[in-house]
Amino acid sequence: MPVTQTTRTAAADSTGSLKRFSEGEHADEGQPDPWIREPAACDWRDRARKVEVPTDGCSARRPPVPLELDLKRLRFGTELLKRGFAKMQKGGVVMDVTNAEQALIAEEAGAVAVMALERVPADIRAAGGVARMADPVKIQEIMDAVTVPVMAKCRIGHEAEARALESLGVDMIDESEVLTPADPFFHVNKRGFEVPFVCGARNLGEAVRRTWEGAAMIRTKGEAGTGDVVEAVRHIRLVTAAIAELKDLDNDRLMSVGTKFADSYTKLLKEVRTAQGADPTVREADVVFAGATLDDITEGIYQVLLEIKKIQRLPVVNFAAGGVATPADAALMMLMGCDGVFVGSGIFKAENPETRGRAIVDAVAHFDDPSTVAEVSKGIGLAMKGLDAKALPIEARLQDRGW
């Protein structure tokens, strides 16, 4: 029977050692998780967009509305709701699908959401060329087939693709390095959207920049389409260790880190000024991204860093992605502190996708129970044919896309 949700009982510290939480303790500042997900009885999209009295099946799972809540302020698209939707996926598996049949298999296997795209990352890698947003007809077909949330990918920096996906009604947009980047200078300004975004990150700097831009979920980049989990492990270790380092920084040193992280937004102005023979120095009052000055961005990133230092984790959920191919891979990423797992090519490029999908869901749900991980790994057929990520030429590395 597919498992749809579990409460995290452990996470890895900066050294990679597993820390277990005592009864009542939780990975998020010791607070119980208010976003426990239960099996869907109706379509998430209907609950999110229709203003009507919910059916009994939906209302039974909604927490009571506080009497003092200002309903005029609680609207679709607020940061609260975008992060809340992302948090509802915690402890689950998001599966890449290319058609309605695969989407139904993923839903039956216990996926908390599906990622709609025309080709899985392994096929995108093999085909080469320019990879773009999927055909809206394909996305709509998948949305109509399942009741779990449906995500879709846009190219890095491609606001028009993101707007098109938002208009289709997808539940989350993945600004993805798997597709060919559209903007060599900037990512999408995600604050200007009502739909939540998930973005990849190789290190704390990328994670903080995407969070400041409005991402509701971060994931490791890994090396998509390889079936080699080593790069996903590298990325979560880098983020975890960097967060631990913040504990010993005073506010001045933390501001220095924020200044360094904000420097990525100055690339365009520096290039323009250098080409014109001018002083390339970018000053604090210069507008560098989405109407924000360098000073605005530095201060915003500093505030994100302050929160991370306090809670000792990212302020948004952090999933694993890129190279997860087996139940043990998925369990490993959860043991290292990830909140959930994306599986791209690892299910439908392997033997017995239905069995493997259920096994990965169960391994994520019971990541700290080795006997369960071993049991669900039995007899599920061959995993996808993998590529050694470290043997890839630089130009073939998808993880290097983005800044």
N, C-alpha and C positions, 0 to 999 in steps of 0.2 A: 504493500500500500504506500503510495507516494507520501512523503513527509513535506509539508509546506512551510513549516516554521520551527525554529528552535531558538531558545535563549542562549546567547554566548556564555560559556562558563570559563573561558580562558582566553589569553592573548599572549603574544610574545613581547618581551621587553627588548631594549636596544641591543642586547647581546644575542638575541635569538632564543633565549631560555623561555620556557613556557611558564607563565604565571597563572595559577588558578584562582578564581574568585570565590570567596567564602559565601555562605548563604546570605542573601540580601544585598551582596555587593554586585556591582555591575561595571562593565567597561566604560560606561559614559558617566563619569563623576559620581559613581556609586548610586545612581538613580535607576529605578526600574524602567524598562523600556515601555513607553506608552503606545508604541506603534506595532503591537503584536499583530501579525497577519494571520488570518484564518482562511480556510478554503472558500473560494468565491462562490456565492450563490446567485450573483447577478453581475452584469458587466460593469467594470470600474468606470468606463467612459460614460455610461449612463448616469452613475452616481455623481460623477464630477461635473457634468455639464447641464443636467436637467434641474430646473428649479421646480420641484413638485414634491408631494408627500411620498417618501420612500416606501417600498413594499416591506412587508414584514421580514423578508429574507435579508434585506439590506439593513433595515433599522436595528435589527437585533444585534448587529456588530458595531454600531456607532456608539461612542461614549455619549453620555448625556451632555447637552449644551449648558454651560454655566449661565445662570440667570443674568449675571452682570455683563455677559459678552456683548460687545457692540457688533451686531451682525453686519452693519454697513461697512465695517472695516475688514471683515473676514470675507474676502472675495477671491475668486479664482485668480491665481497668478501672483499672490503675495509670496515673499520669501518664506514665510511660515509654511504655506501650503506646498510650495515647491520642494523645500527640504523635507517636509513631512511625507510627501509622496515617496521620495527617495528612501526615507527611513523605513517605510512600509515593506521595502524589498529585503531588509536585513535578514541574514540567515538563509537566503534563498539563492537559486540559480537562474540566471537569464540565459536563454538559449538562442543562438542564431538560427533563423529559418528562412527559406527561400520561396515557400509556397504554402497554401492553406493546409495541405496534407501534413507537412512537417510541423506546422504550427499546432495542429491538433495532437500530434504525437508528443510534442514538447509539453503541451498543457496536461495531457494525460500522465506524463512522466512526473509532473509536479513542479514544472517551471513556474517561478513567481511572475515572469514576464517573458516575452519573446522579442527578439530584434529582427525586424523585417528588412531583408536586403535581397538583391538579385543573385549574388554569388557569395558563398562563404569566403573568409579571408584566404584560405589555401588556394581557391580557384582564382581569386583576384590576384594573388601573388603570381600564380602560374601564367595567367593571361598577360600580365604586364600592361603597358599603355596607361591611359588615364582612367581612373576609377571615379565614378560620380554617384550622386544620389540615385536611389532605386526609382524605377518607374512608379508613379503614384497609383497606377492600376494594380500593380503587384502589392503595394502597401495596403491599399483598400481591401483587396482580396483577403489578406491575412487578418486585417482588423475585423472584417465581417465574420471570420471563421471561429474566432476564439473570444473568451470572456476575460482572460487575463490581460494586463496592460501590454500595449504594443509600442515598442521603441523603433526608431529608424535613424539612419546615419546621414549627416551632412558633411561636406568637406570643411576642413579647417578654414575659418575666415569667410565662408560663403554665406553671407546673410540671406541672400535670395533663396537658396535651397532651404535654409532654416525656416524662413517665413512660409515657404510652400508647405513644408512638413507641418508647421504649426496650424496652417489653414486646413490641412487634411484631418486634423484632430488626433495626431499621435500623442501618446501619453508622456513620452520623453524623447529628447533628441540627443544623439551621441555625436558630438563634434569630433570626428574620428580621423586618426592618422592612417587608418586602413585605406581610406579614400585619398585621392591625390589632393594635396593642399591647394586652396584657391588664392590665398593671400600670403605673400612672403613676409609680411610685417606683423600682422595682428590676427588674433582669434576673434570670433564673434563676440560682440558685447551682449552677453546673456542677460544682463539686467533689464534690457528692453523687451524681453519676451515674457509671455504668461506661462508658456510651457517650460517645465524644468529641463535642464541639460545635465549630461554626464560627460566628463572629459578625462582623457588619459594624462598621466603624470609619471615621469621617471624619477623625480626627486622632489624635495620639499619646495624648492623655488617654483617649479611648474605647478605643483598642487596649490600653493598659496595664490599664485597669479590667477589660476582658473577659478578659485573660490572667490577672490575679490571681484572677478568679472561677473560672478553670479551663478556659477555652476552649483547644482544641488547635490551632485555626487561626483566623486573622484574614483578613478580606477587605475591600476597599474597599466602601463602600455604593454609590457612584455614584448614578445616578438610574434605578432599575430600570424596565423597560418602555418606555423612550424611544428606544432605539437611538442615543443621544447619549453619546459616551464622555467628554465634557468633565468631568463631575463625578467620574468615576473617576480621571481624570488629576489633578484638584484634590486628591483625598484622598490619593493615593500621594505627591504632591509635598509635601503638608503633613506627612505622617508622616516621609518621608525627611529633609526639612529639619529637623524637630524632633529627630530622632535625631542628626543631625550637630551640632546645638547643644549636646547633652549632653556632647560631648567636652571642652568648656572649663569645665564646672561642677565645683566642688569638692563634697565631700560635704554641706556645709551647704546650699549652693544646690540640690543635688540633692534634699535632704530638703524644701526649700521647694516644689519642683515636686511632690514626692509628696504634700505636705500639700494643695496646690491640687487635684490630681487626686482626692484622697480626699474632698474636700468634697461631691461629688455624692451621696454616701451619706447626707448629713445632711438632705436635703430633707424627708423625712417628719417627723422630730422637730421641725424648725424650724416646719413648718406647724402641727403639733399645738400646740406651745407658744405660737405666735403667736395661734392661735384661742382659747387659754385665758387670754390676757393675761399670760403668763409670759415670762421672759427666754428668747428663742429660741436663745441660745448653746448649742451642742453641745460638750460637754467630751470630753477624750480617753478617759475611762473609760466613757462612754455606749455602750451596745450599739446599733449602728445597722443592721447587716445580717447575717443568717444566724448570729446568736450572736457576731459579732465586734464588738469595740469600735472606736471611731474610731481609737484608737492602734494596734490590731492591723492595721487596714486600711492606715493610713498607713505603717506599717513594712513590710507586705507589698508595697505599691506601690513603696516606696523600694528594696526588694530587686530587684524587676523592673527598675526604672530603672538600678540598678547593673549588672545583667547586660546591658541594652541598651547602656549606655555602653561597656562592655567589648567587646562583639562587634559594635557598630555596625549592628545590625539587631534586629528583633523576635526574641524567643526561640522563637517558633512560626512556622510557615510563613505567608506573607502572599500571598493570591491577589487578583486583580483581579475585580471584579464591578460590574454596573450600567452598561448602555449599550454593551457590547461587541457589535458587529453585523457586523464584517467581519474577514477575516484580518489586514488591516493594523492594525485596532484592537487585536486580540489581541497582535500583534507589538509594538506600541507599549507596551503595558502590561508586557510582558516586558522590553523595553529599559529601562524605568524601574525595574526591580528587582523586579517581582512574581515569585512562585514558580510561578504557574500562573494559570488563567483559568476563571471561571464564565461560561457563556453561557446567559442566560435565554430571552428572546423572540427573540434574534437568529438562531436556526437554524430553528425550526419556524414562525415568522411570516414567513419569507422564501421566495423561490422556491428549488426544488431543495434541500431540507433535507439530503439525503444528501451531495450534492456540497459544499455550504457547510460542513457539519460536518467532512468530511475536510479541507477547505481550512484551516479554523481550527486543527484539530489539527496539521497540517503547519506552519502559520505559527508556532504556539507552539513547536514542536520546533526550528524553524530561524529563530527570531526575528532573529538577527543576520546572516542571509544575505538581503539585499534581493532578489536574483535569484529565490530560492525563493519569497519572499512574493509577488513580482510574478507568478510563474508559477502558483502555486496560486490566485491571485485572478482568473485569466482564465476567462471564460465560465461563471461560477457563478450567473448570474441576478441579479435585483434583490434588494437587501437589504430588510429590513423597512421599512415606512413609519415614519419617525422623528418624534419630537417634540423641539422645541427646549427643552432642559432649563431654560435661563435664562428662558424665557417662561412657565413654569408658575407659577400662583399659589401663595402660601405653603402654603395648605391642601392642595395637591396634591403637595407635595414629600414623597416617601416617606423620603428620606435623613434628614429631621429627626426621625424617630421613634427613640427610644432616647436614652440619657444616660450 
